[in-house]
Each structure stands twice: as structure tokens, then as C-alpha cells.
């Protein structure tokens, strides 16, 4: 009886993952979608050797896409790469 409850609980927890897998297979993509890396403001500033305020300013101007989680912002790696390409092209 306990194993049945556990199995049902696991199926409920992994239902979203199962849906992603089914969707990827239906689209002809037989692989799992990987979640990309996200950086905090401080991590991104250290990585790029700039002041954290520079990162915040670019996000506030709408040039660097970010997601707010609580009081902190997160920057997806794809958004950072896009911002760097645009910055390089403008120079």
C-alpha cells in the first residue's frame, strides 16, 4: 500500500517533466530540454570584470534581459550573450 502511495506521489511530482519529454518527442526532438545557467548581478559583474552597477544600469535601460526573483535579479546566459553581441556590434 505504501509503495502505491509513493508511486502516485512521484508521478505527480514528475508530471511536468513527463509533459516536457512528451512535447519534445512530439516535436521530433528526442532529448531533454536543458535549463540554461543564470547569473546574479554580482556573479555577472565579476565574470565580465565590470562594476555591479553597470550590470544593473544596463538591465534598467532594457538592454540586458533579466528576471527578478525576490529582491535579486537573475540574468540568463543567452541574454548575456545577446547583450554582448549587441554591445560589440555597436562599438
PLY file of the C-alpha trace (Angstrom):
ply
format ascii 1.0
element vertex 91
property float x
property float y
property float z
element edge 90
property int vertex1
property int vertex2
end_header
0.00 0.00 0.00
2.79 2.40 0.88
4.58 1.75 -2.41
1.41 2.63 -4.32
1.13 5.94 -2.50
4.79 6.67 -3.12
4.43 5.84 -6.81
1.42 8.17 -7.13
3.31 10.95 -5.35
6.32 10.53 -7.65
4.10 10.57 -10.72
2.59 13.84 -9.50
5.98 15.42 -8.89
7.34 14.41 -12.25
4.21 15.14 -14.28
5.64 18.43 -15.57
8.89 16.74 -16.59
6.94 13.98 -18.33
4.97 16.64 -20.22
8.19 18.30 -21.40
9.58 14.95 -22.55
6.36 14.09 -24.41
6.29 17.55 -26.02
9.92 17.31 -27.12
9.29 13.88 -28.66
6.16 15.12 -30.44
8.21 17.95 -31.92
10.78 15.47 -33.21
13.38 16.41 -30.63
14.33 13.21 -28.78
16.24 14.88 -25.96
15.59 16.62 -22.68
15.49 20.39 -22.66
18.37 21.70 -20.57
17.84 24.62 -18.21
20.39 27.30 -19.00
22.67 28.89 -16.46
21.60 32.11 -14.72
23.87 34.63 -13.00
23.29 37.03 -10.13
24.26 40.66 -10.58
27.46 40.15 -8.59
28.42 36.95 -10.42
27.89 38.55 -13.82
29.84 41.67 -12.84
32.78 39.53 -11.66
32.63 37.38 -14.79
32.74 40.44 -17.07
35.11 42.47 -14.86
32.71 45.39 -14.55
31.08 47.12 -11.61
27.74 45.61 -10.47
26.09 48.99 -11.05
26.96 48.69 -14.76
25.03 45.44 -14.95
22.07 46.94 -13.05
22.06 50.04 -15.27
22.01 48.00 -18.49
19.12 45.92 -17.15
17.21 49.05 -16.08
17.63 50.51 -19.58
16.21 47.33 -21.08
19.40 46.39 -22.90
20.07 43.32 -20.75
17.14 40.96 -20.13
16.72 39.78 -16.55
14.28 38.01 -14.28
13.52 39.26 -10.82
13.46 36.63 -8.07
12.62 38.31 -4.79
14.89 41.31 -4.41
17.59 39.82 -6.64
17.85 39.79 -10.42
19.00 36.80 -12.47
20.49 37.04 -15.94
20.18 34.08 -18.32
23.32 33.11 -20.20
21.53 33.58 -23.54
20.54 37.13 -22.52
24.13 37.91 -21.57
25.47 36.54 -24.86
22.88 38.54 -26.82
23.76 41.72 -24.89
27.48 41.18 -25.51
26.88 40.69 -29.26
24.81 43.88 -29.45
27.38 45.81 -27.43
30.23 44.56 -29.62
28.33 45.37 -32.84
27.58 48.92 -31.64
31.26 49.64 -30.91
0 1
1 2
2 3
3 4
4 5
5 6
6 7
7 8
8 9
9 10
10 11
11 12
12 13
13 14
14 15
15 16
16 17
17 18
18 19
19 20
20 21
21 22
22 23
23 24
24 25
25 26
26 27
27 28
28 29
29 30
30 31
31 32
32 33
33 34
34 35
35 36
36 37
37 38
38 39
39 40
40 41
41 42
42 43
43 44
44 45
45 46
46 47
47 48
48 49
49 50
50 51
51 52
52 53
53 54
54 55
55 56
56 57
57 58
58 59
59 60
60 61
61 62
62 63
63 64
64 65
65 66
66 67
67 68
68 69
69 70
70 71
71 72
72 73
73 74
74 75
75 76
76 77
77 78
78 79
79 80
80 81
81 82
82 83
83 84
84 85
85 86
86 87
87 88
88 89
89 90
